[in-house]
């Protein structure tokens, strides 16, 4: 009897122990849940705070901005402003006028073109912009008239030259303007300013590049951590491999490849670079430009500018009126023919084309 009763007497004790264990497990589970909820609440609170305090655009890498490096560098690339400037090159007086985009034009850029009209974008540095030349005497202006005469079609050439600009700034101009108008083709002056390209390369090297690394996720806490960690993980966020001439050729290849992908014709203007390299001889040019851009269907042409009347009066680093006219004549001919010229051309001579120049009739002779 005692043996039979004992299990029942012990049963409440067993149930009590089980109940205590369950309670402890529930308490531990509840503590974990509260800890998880607290952690989630803390993260959500931090996320909300960061969304208020830290703008997203400050956490993005350069390539994640709408205009990439161009959007990040802003006015370090070039200035967009309208205005009128007057200057002189010896006895030659000139006027420069730009519109609100900084384009050398009296009017704002139109986004439309008429039926049968050709609309070209001219990109380059001071040679295309027309340093020391008055408004209607620049290479793009001369090409506009020459192309219209050769094709019989209404033609507009927009001067988007950047004085002192690098190859990167040409690329920046292209990115800014490529969708602004229904372009027929691109007219590209080979850039000269290697020093400026080196300066830009220094700025670019401090910006992260999308070769590898953490992807973009729209979570502000993650973006903050990603940005904080990035400087210590440069192999994962490496800048582009340093290319030739600090990227001169690479940036132009990028520009031309995008223009061709958009269906534009490509014309490249070659030149001797400086009066001291041009007078009395036809300069042999760097073949890398043709080797890199011919596969994109680019047409090359340029004038040798091998006489003094092709150059400015005091400005011997840029063509004068007659020189710009001679360049436009040669390039337009090759452009319409669709065939690259064989090296720099010496005809027409600057003495035979319209435009003032040192030693031409009515102009003083200068050394």
Buried (B, 14 or more C-beta within 10 A) or exposed (E): EEEEEEEEEEEEEEEEEEEEEEEEEEEEEEEEEEEEEEEEEEEEEEBEEBEEEBEEEEBBBBBBEEBBBBBBBEEBBBEBEBEEEEEEBBEBEBEBBBBEBBBBBEEEBEEEBEEEBBBBBBBBBBBBBBBBBBBEBBBBBBBBBBBBEBBEEBBBBBBBBBBBBBBBBBBBBBBBBBEBBEBBBBBBBBBBBEEBBBBBBEBBEEBBBBEEBBEBEEBBBBBBEBBEEBEEBEEEBBBEEEEEBBBBBBBBBBBBBBBBEEEBBBBBBBBBBBBEEBBEEBBEBEEEBBEBBBEBEBBBBBBBBBBBBBBBBEBBBBBBBBBBBBBBBBBBBBBBEEEBBEBBBBEBBBBEBEBBBBBBEEBEEBE
